[in-house]
Amino acid sequence: MTTTKPGAAVAVTVIALGVDMFLYGSIVPILPKLPAVNGSALISGLLFASYAVALLVATPFVGVWVDRAGPRPAMLAGLVGLAVTTVLFAGVAGGSLAVLLIARAAQGVAAAASWIAGLALIAATHDVERRGRVMGLALSAIGVGVLLGPAVSGALADAFGTAAPFLVVAALAVGDAVARLILIKPVPVSESQTPLRTVARGPNVPLLVLLTAVGAASIAFLEPILPLHLSGLGLGGTAIGLVWSGEALVGTLTAPLAGFCADKLGPGRTAAIGALLAAVGFLLSGMAATPVSIAGVIVVGLGAQLVLAPTLVLISVLAEHTRPPAYGAAFALYNLAYTTGLAIAPLAAGVVARVVDVPTATVVAAVAAAVLAVVTFSRRVTDCRRSDAAAGKA
């Protein structure tokens, strides 16, 4: 039976994640222009959270499906959700809040299929020794999507209106569909399946899930409030899009390096450094000086990638603790943690920014990130001591 080649698995996953995050990021610079948002941080937060909530709900079902049927059916089904999302956004980007929320939810369902099936496909076609670098490449695709999405969206929206960016997404979706149909072949699936609850009892799962959620939350926290903040400082849609593109560029360049550091230096140290950088970035992003605020956004992006890359590798390794390897369940666990961060952070940011202000909201985020850095460093030392003690007993 012809099966998916490693190179094809990487290519199709890179394209799928890149297109998904292009669409995800396209809405960032046009938030101040959307009549349905009307400058409300809370409504903006709801718009971002709807994507994450739908992804969160769909994830367990997609994980089971991938383990039973292989990655290909889920990857192809994800095209339907992507098509629905694109049509809805292109048709009503300037109108109803309810329809915008439905469009974001449809994108979340499509993303669940793309993320879990794509990452499981990579894990199933690559040896564990190479997985860190390959997963770093997949994260780079996410960075490229977010890099181009805001920049293209902001410029097109300023020139032609808020519906224009989603016509570009429609063209990208066609290319994504062709890649999935041609490159993905059947992957052998074992008749014996490992449930998600078994994978969730693996070593260090609570800490790994926490890091994954915080890495995602670091990115998502600023998305609903900083565009409004930067608009208040005088930036237009094109400039706001370029700010997020700058953050994504840093993430794109950092992701492969972060995966390499996780392989060589250890995931705990890499993630702790990333959390500390994110804390500094949050403090800067809420400042009234435009250049300082922009610098803060970029530093947060750098820190988030350092947190996410090692956790992605470690969660993939969880699949190897069971026989047969439960790739779908392991990456379902990763997606549950990631989307929890995506769901909570925008709502928290919107609520805090509405009750007080943006600078206070970013200070709260900075404190949380700093605490995580301390906890991660402490946990790493504890694990090392336990390993040494075990070695001594042996």
Summary of the structure (lengths in Angstrom):
residues: 394
radius of gyration: 20.0
end to end distance: 45.8
largest distance: 70.0
contacts: 1605
relative contact order: 0.17
helix: 84%
strand: 0%
